[in-house]
Amino acid sequence: MTEAWAIIIAASVTGVFGLLGIFLNRFRAENRRDHAVVSEKLNDLKHMVQGVKMTVNQNGEKLTDHLKWHDDTKPKKKTGKKSTTKK
């Protein structure tokens, strides 16, 4: 009877670890899929951020040009000395 129980226990342990291995492989495959989806979304986000950065740089150049235009078109103030004589 002792040998029979040893075989039953060994088979049970083998079955439990076999099922555990199957579940772990299933979760591992699901985890890989999830990581692939997240990686793809991060790449998409990176491209969107690069596009925004280019747009901001272009707007910055336009703004700089516009400010230079304002600086060139406004009348220059005379920077002469004030007279200190009284009338």
TORMI-354843 format. One record per residue (C-alpha): x, y, z; residue number from 1. Coordinates in steps of 0.001 Angstrom, whole numbers. Each point is the difference from the previous one (the first is absolute). Last residue first. Layout:
         u         v         w   num
         X         Y         Z   NUM
...
//
This chain:
         u         v         w   num
     14919    129681    -20567    87
      1993     -2679      1761    86
      2848     -1936     -1599    85
       335     -3727       621    84
      -632     -1184     -3508    83
      -900     -3635      -274    82
      2601     -2213     -1620    81
      -849     -1741     -3257    80
     -1440     -3513      -157    79
     -2471       570     -2739    78
     -2612     -2694        43    77
      -201     -2307     -2993    76
     -3334      -307     -1672    75
     -1569     -3466         9    74
       448     -2026     -3188    73
      3263     -1878       707    72
      -945     -1138      3533    71
     -3421     -1106     -1172    70
      1560     -2028     -2827    69
      2478     -1547      2439    68
     -2920     -1039      2204    67
     -1719     -1602     -3002    66
      3141     -1901      -992    65
       375     -1299      3551    64
     -3660     -1005        61    63
       320     -1848     -3288    62
      3092     -1836      1258    61
     -1795      -951      3210    60
     -2988     -1213     -1999    59
      2284     -2283     -2004    58
      1618     -1305      3192    57
     -3410      -648      1559    56
     -1116     -1884     -3109    55
      3168     -2135        11    54
      -493      -803      3696    53
     -3625      -947      -639    52
      1067     -2424     -2715    51
      2675     -1494      2253    50
     -2621      -459      2719    49
     -2281     -1829     -2440    48
      2846     -2295     -1088    47
       838      -845      3621    46
     -3669      -678       752    45
      -176     -2486     -2864    44
      3143     -1715      1300    43
     -1520      -139      3493    42
     -3172     -1532     -1424    41
      2011     -2701     -1783    40
      1959      -809      3156    39
     -3220      -243      2013    38
     -1502     -2432     -2511    37
      3167     -2128      -103    36
       162       -60      3797    35
     -3584     -1203       179    34
       702     -2761     -2505    33
      3066     -1098      1961    32
     -2028       -32      3237    31
     -2682     -2151     -1620    30
      2655     -2499     -1110    29
      1472       -65      3521    28
     -3448      -416      1532    27
      -651     -3075     -2139    26
      3450     -1406       723    25
      -558       498      3733    24
     -3383     -1725      -155    23
      1477     -3035     -1785    22
      2901      -198      2455    21
     -2385       112      2980    20
     -2036     -2783     -1581    19
      3147     -2145      -309    18
      1062       912      3544    17
     -3352     -1208      1321    16
        68     -3149     -2133    15
      3539      -913      1054    14
      -889       535      3651    13
     -3099     -2148      -393    12
      1903     -2759     -1828    11
      2683       -42      2698    10
     -2647       -81      2749     9
     -1850     -2873     -1684     8
      3238     -1937      -609     7
      1094       478      3618     6
     -3447     -1026      1200     5
       213     -3228     -2001     4
      3483      -731      1322     3
     -1257       365      3561     2
     -2907     -2371      -612     1
//
